[in-house]
């Protein structure tokens, strides 16, 4: 059964690369009937469409660095102003710096902001990221061993070809994790201090369904209602 958000909420999925944000976000988006906004997907879309924004962002993405705050913030605030976000949205990969979090708060004053922290150790992330496969068209995420597509390299959902992201290599991931710990980890404290954080351990749980149930449970204290 789907649910709806009684009060408009911006639900932030916070956590390191490979923690499963991109796997659970589409399902959560469908369940809550609010859009899934992934900044990484938006940048990859711009890159595919060969826009100037895509070209600029790619320079940072390839090195495992963060795209400058002003560029990301403008892109996200623009997207949030679209009508499908009026009841809320799921933010995947944003904010990633304290400056982004403060900006989000100052621009979104009509919605509750809460964060779900996907907790996982660096060791497990290497295994997950280097085996990850993504769909070129619908952005669905798979894993060669843990969550393989039914047909090799073909998306179950839209039958497009799967690919490995250029930044999903061991070398780039090392840099991405360094950047994550330095710039994004402080957001755990930032949202915790505001009583806006719930934590989910994504390592010790057996199945993706268990994790999804944990996510729904973590949102329960707020305002989910059957639709
Ligand atoms: P993701 O798909 O979330 O792993 O993002 C891929 C890459 O896009 C990141 O490694 C960054 O280079 C860039 N990116 C995505 N979101 C942000 C953000 N909020 N701030 C800065 N850079 C970002």
Boltz pocket constraint, residues with backbone or C-beta under 6 A from the ligand:
constraints:
  - pocket:
      binder: B
      contacts: [[A, 17], [A, 39], [A, 40], [A, 41], [A, 43], [A, 57], [A, 60], [A, 61], [A, 62], [A, 64], [A, 65], [A, 66], [A, 67], [A, 68], [A, 69], [A, 72], [A, 92], [A, 93], [A, 94], [A, 95], [A, 96], [A, 97], [A, 100], [A, 167], [A, 176]]
      max_distance: 6.0
